[in-house]
Amino acid sequence: MQKGGYSPAQVDAALERLEDAFAARERESAARLMGEEAWMEQAQASAQIILARLGRDRGHRFTRTSVFSVGYRRADVDRFAHRLQRYFSEGRPLSVDEVRTAVFRAERGGYREAQVDALLDSVIDVMLAVR
């Protein structure tokens, strides 16, 4: 959808730059108010909560929808969750953009989208906080 409108790729890129700028400003402000060490401790605590969720067994990391509802395909989410685990626990490379653009196929009885999306938002917050 671009004819007479905006390019989705350009809009997404602009929104990502804004998110990065706001995260940097938030970090600077919080570091000034609470101190850099406290800010990093808060980010580390968030990372531990994320890791606890990611450490659950495959197929059981998030609440599932009913068999009559569609959610994210568990295998896709679990595969990406493994990458996130390795990022947090082993320092494996993973970019904020990879998390932002993660896409999961749909399936009946899949993971609840809201839970998965909330976790991904938290991951992005932590990644931006420790940049």
C-alpha positions as a Markdown table, in Angstrom:
| # | Residue | x | y | z |
|---|---|---|---|---|
| 1 | Met | 0.0 | 0.0 | 0.0 |
| 2 | Gln | 2.0 | 2.9 | -1.2 |
| 3 | Lys | 0.1 | 4.6 | -4.0 |
| 4 | Gly | -0.7 | 8.0 | -2.7 |
| 5 | Gly | 0.2 | 6.9 | 0.8 |
| 6 | Tyr | 3.2 | 6.1 | 3.0 |
| 7 | Ser | 5.7 | 3.3 | 2.5 |
| 8 | Pro | 5.1 | 0.8 | 5.3 |
| 9 | Ala | 8.9 | 0.1 | 5.5 |
| 10 | Gln | 9.7 | 3.8 | 5.9 |
| 11 | Val | 7.0 | 4.3 | 8.5 |
| 12 | Asp | 8.2 | 1.2 | 10.5 |
| 13 | Ala | 11.8 | 2.5 | 10.3 |
| 14 | Ala | 10.7 | 5.9 | 11.5 |
| 15 | Leu | 8.8 | 4.4 | 14.4 |
| 16 | Glu | 11.8 | 2.2 | 15.4 |
| 17 | Arg | 14.1 | 5.3 | 15.4 |
| 18 | Leu | 11.5 | 7.1 | 17.7 |
| 19 | Glu | 11.4 | 4.1 | 20.0 |
| 20 | Asp | 15.2 | 4.0 | 20.2 |
| 21 | Ala | 15.3 | 7.8 | 20.9 |
| 22 | Phe | 12.7 | 7.5 | 23.6 |
| 23 | Ala | 14.5 | 4.5 | 25.2 |
| 24 | Ala | 17.8 | 6.4 | 25.2 |
| 25 | Arg | 16.1 | 9.5 | 26.8 |
| 26 | Glu | 14.4 | 7.3 | 29.4 |
| 27 | Arg | 17.6 | 5.6 | 30.3 |
| 28 | Glu | 19.4 | 8.9 | 30.7 |
| 29 | Ser | 16.6 | 10.3 | 32.9 |
| 30 | Ala | 16.4 | 7.2 | 35.0 |
| 31 | Ala | 20.1 | 6.9 | 35.4 |
| 32 | Arg | 20.2 | 10.5 | 36.6 |
| 33 | Leu | 17.4 | 10.0 | 39.1 |
| 34 | Met | 18.2 | 6.5 | 40.4 |
| 35 | Gly | 21.8 | 6.1 | 39.4 |
| 36 | Glu | 23.3 | 4.0 | 36.6 |
| 37 | Glu | 23.8 | 1.0 | 38.9 |
| 38 | Ala | 20.1 | 0.9 | 40.0 |
| 39 | Trp | 19.0 | 1.3 | 36.4 |
| 40 | Met | 21.1 | -1.7 | 35.4 |
| 41 | Glu | 19.9 | -3.7 | 38.4 |
| 42 | Gln | 16.3 | -3.0 | 37.3 |
| 43 | Ala | 17.1 | -4.2 | 33.7 |
| 44 | Gln | 18.8 | -7.3 | 35.1 |
| 45 | Ala | 15.7 | -8.1 | 37.2 |
| 46 | Ser | 13.5 | -7.8 | 34.2 |
| 47 | Ala | 15.9 | -10.0 | 32.2 |
| 48 | Gln | 15.6 | -12.7 | 35.0 |
| 49 | Ile | 11.8 | -12.6 | 34.8 |
| 50 | Ile | 12.0 | -13.0 | 31.0 |
| 51 | Leu | 14.5 | -15.9 | 31.4 |
| 52 | Ala | 12.2 | -17.6 | 33.9 |
| 53 | Arg | 9.4 | -17.6 | 31.3 |
| 54 | Leu | 11.7 | -18.7 | 28.5 |
| 55 | Gly | 13.0 | -21.5 | 30.7 |
| 56 | Arg | 9.7 | -23.3 | 30.7 |
| 57 | Asp | 9.3 | -26.5 | 28.7 |
| 58 | Arg | 8.6 | -26.3 | 25.0 |
| 59 | Gly | 4.9 | -26.1 | 24.4 |
| 60 | His | 4.2 | -24.8 | 27.9 |
| 61 | Arg | 5.9 | -21.4 | 27.9 |
| 62 | Phe | 2.6 | -19.4 | 27.5 |
| 63 | Thr | -1.1 | -20.0 | 28.0 |
| 64 | Arg | -2.7 | -21.7 | 25.0 |
| 65 | Thr | -5.9 | -20.7 | 23.3 |
| 66 | Ser | -8.8 | -23.2 | 23.1 |
| 67 | Val | -8.9 | -25.6 | 20.1 |
| 68 | Phe | -11.5 | -23.3 | 18.7 |
| 69 | Ser | -9.3 | -20.2 | 18.8 |
| 70 | Val | -6.2 | -19.3 | 16.9 |
| 71 | Gly | -2.9 | -18.3 | 18.5 |
| 72 | Tyr | 0.7 | -18.2 | 17.6 |
| 73 | Arg | 2.2 | -21.5 | 16.5 |
| 74 | Arg | 3.9 | -23.0 | 19.5 |
| 75 | Ala | 6.8 | -24.5 | 17.5 |
| 76 | Asp | 7.6 | -21.1 | 16.0 |
| 77 | Val | 7.4 | -19.3 | 19.3 |
| 78 | Asp | 9.5 | -21.9 | 21.1 |
| 79 | Arg | 12.2 | -21.8 | 18.4 |
| 80 | Phe | 12.4 | -18.0 | 18.8 |
| 81 | Ala | 12.3 | -18.3 | 22.6 |
| 82 | His | 15.4 | -20.6 | 22.4 |
| 83 | Arg | 17.2 | -17.8 | 20.5 |
| 84 | Leu | 16.1 | -15.3 | 23.2 |
| 85 | Gln | 17.4 | -17.7 | 25.9 |
| 86 | Arg | 20.8 | -17.9 | 24.2 |
| 87 | Tyr | 20.9 | -14.1 | 23.9 |
| 88 | Phe | 20.3 | -13.6 | 27.6 |
| 89 | Ser | 22.2 | -16.5 | 29.0 |
| 90 | Glu | 25.1 | -16.9 | 26.6 |
| 91 | Gly | 25.4 | -13.5 | 25.0 |
| 92 | Arg | 24.6 | -14.8 | 21.5 |
| 93 | Pro | 24.0 | -12.1 | 18.9 |
| 94 | Leu | 20.4 | -10.9 | 18.4 |
| 95 | Ser | 19.3 | -7.5 | 17.3 |
| 96 | Val | 16.4 | -5.4 | 18.5 |
| 97 | Asp | 15.1 | -5.4 | 14.9 |
| 98 | Glu | 15.0 | -9.2 | 14.9 |
| 99 | Val | 12.8 | -9.2 | 18.0 |
| 100 | Arg | 10.7 | -6.4 | 16.6 |
| 101 | Thr | 10.1 | -8.2 | 13.3 |
| 102 | Ala | 9.5 | -11.7 | 14.7 |
| 103 | Val | 6.6 | -13.3 | 12.9 |
| 104 | Phe | 4.8 | -16.5 | 14.0 |
| 105 | Arg | 2.4 | -18.6 | 12.0 |
| 106 | Ala | -1.1 | -19.2 | 13.4 |
| 107 | Glu | -2.5 | -22.4 | 14.7 |
| 108 | Arg | -5.6 | -23.5 | 16.6 |
| 109 | Gly | -4.7 | -24.0 | 20.3 |
| 110 | Gly | -1.6 | -22.0 | 19.9 |
| 111 | Tyr | 0.0 | -19.6 | 22.4 |
| 112 | Arg | -2.0 | -16.6 | 23.4 |
| 113 | Glu | -0.8 | -13.7 | 21.2 |
| 114 | Ala | -1.1 | -11.1 | 23.9 |
| 115 | Gln | 1.2 | -13.0 | 26.3 |
| 116 | Val | 3.9 | -13.6 | 23.6 |
| 117 | Asp | 3.7 | -10.0 | 22.4 |
| 118 | Ala | 4.0 | -8.7 | 26.0 |
| 119 | Leu | 7.1 | -10.8 | 26.5 |
| 120 | Leu | 8.7 | -9.5 | 23.2 |
| 121 | Asp | 8.0 | -5.9 | 24.3 |
| 122 | Ser | 9.8 | -6.6 | 27.6 |
| 123 | Val | 12.7 | -8.1 | 25.7 |
| 124 | Ile | 13.0 | -5.0 | 23.6 |
| 125 | Asp | 12.8 | -2.8 | 26.7 |
| 126 | Val | 15.7 | -4.7 | 28.3 |
| 127 | Met | 17.7 | -4.7 | 25.1 |
| 128 | Leu | 17.3 | -1.0 | 24.7 |
| 129 | Ala | 18.1 | -0.4 | 28.4 |
| 130 | Val | 21.5 | -2.0 | 28.2 |
| 131 | Arg | 22.6 | -0.6 | 24.9 |
